[in-house]
Amino acid sequence: MNTPFDITLYAPSGRLWEPQTLTRAEAFLRQAGHRVRVDSSVEQRFQRFAGDDETRLATIHRVLHDTQTGIALAARGGYGWTRLLDHLDYVTLARDKKLWLGHSDFTAFQLAAFAKTQRITFAGPMACYDFGAEDASAFTVNHCFDLLSANRYEINFILSGDQLRNGGWNGTLWGGNLSMIVHLIGTPYFPAIDGGILFLEDVSEEPYRIERMLYQLHYSGVLARQHAVLLGHFTESGASEQVTGYTLTTAIEQIQHVSGVPFFRGLPFGHVRDKVTLPFGAPCSLTMTDRGQAWLNCCDYLP
């Protein structure tokens, strides 16, 4: 059995549209042997948010200062972290030892945390979407707690791309939701990472919009500083019916051509049921074969 954790569920972004998913998540995690608390403000509602900005900021700081919490698990994504980045207590965050876990809008917090404090955080499942599903993914659950229970972890998967070869790279693993990454470029909350292994995913973005965001990474010089780009799932990314001969593959091939940076598809991560957990900011090595077999080895990511 994996390490039992003290987990606090909190809502930093969007409001809970289906509170029963949070109830299921709490029950699921308790049954798995974890000690679970739900922050008192988790079902607050203000416009599209889980409470107004002051409420959500107070929630985050309450969790941040709670020494009993081992994992701070976001209830869901949506939108909201961006409005709070100017007001987070980065001094306390730099000393904090808990594990911060989530994906989607959570990427904004991960970028800011690393830019301001070099804190490693974890891109992975969230309470409602993953642990609160009617049939939670064993793949997601096992990868999550196996990684969080050790300080070294290997992820095996299959990649595709036209630059597959025997070899690999070492670098800082970072990334997350493409839309969130692009919108923080040029701000104090965007980390300068050289020699990185960048992972990307998104949801409900057409191929031309994905290409446009990748061009922003290219024109800003971010791509040129990376060893490789790992692409997770771009869920619901079908092109408009009026467009022919232009797909997500077309967009990726274009940006790979102009940037010269190797792109590989197949990372099991994103807005999907089966996802791995990735330590944002950790030293990692990516090894692959010319048949697409890949190993991502991460280490030294626990405080």
Steps between C-alpha positions, in 0.01 A plus 500: 500500500621851421566763762177629658479879464324782676312654207315830499249565223460867411356702210737767363334557163163411352187435699374147554222434255448142621570485876438125503833448322681653796306274737605198293862618498508534878350153544735345244811646662388400849435146383853494353634565850566873487393755758286758325377845594284728287560873536197684633472730197511232234138544391501881495361657183567836341440546128699214343733465798511302824454822695622850425871574472539583870327176602711283273822674600415447866428135422839453333685669785306296756618182329851642455538573872346171612788284623280189517437491124727267303332539161311810391265359237310740276133416467486604136641742244307744287640849545606701801865458598610785270304756701685401818865478393582855611379427852639157586728462801813388316718537809303231681466294180879486468524335845190284462544121489162381380433353155283719274311295242274581204486578128331732249462849658733377775784546248493876570583434866773253406670750270482777761619274782807392304575850371481652848625222726637209291238286670428163341128433462309214342301490179250222542147407602246724669232412749180534300616406149710201600449364852133601490423322175235229512774256400836644603794395282731250670773616259468859621471411868793259502736729309410790726559340837791285384682816392405702809613217727856492365770746400588327176253374243505360146214546253488272196296591193497494119582810295445585136665761278733530204813550713489179702847366567709315751618753754370750748535818697538619857323814617240668714152359449237771474184598315129430523206666332613680184249785528607577855870486412467737205292757685771550768790558259654840569371516857690459829325164537663331201814301591815519288587134447793405278564147383155389604270216406172678434170313519179645355129421486173685446128459453241643257757682287491469120826415318553854372473637854746239624742593221459869582587437866799288402619786280484723807731258679725504192509876442560570870805274497358246744509205260859559394611456860341155537654162423170341401124545514272220619142533386221355707137495396340791319145398579214614278737669256323412174520759220195687373308325227590776252872424532650214300853368496593670825507301822675500834775293339538768230534770766759306698705420191501869407627625837753219522632601158542869581637450852729204443402361841396132510133444580371161612141391547370235736554623856208369708399832647227760460123531529459124475406216732840329497780739591838483668617739771798717407729695737514853356853636553670170579819375334406230251648291222313404185624188322349355184551248222441542129185291546347754736554327831565771757607523862464816704704474820435766764684546827554731798151648488379447856571772759 
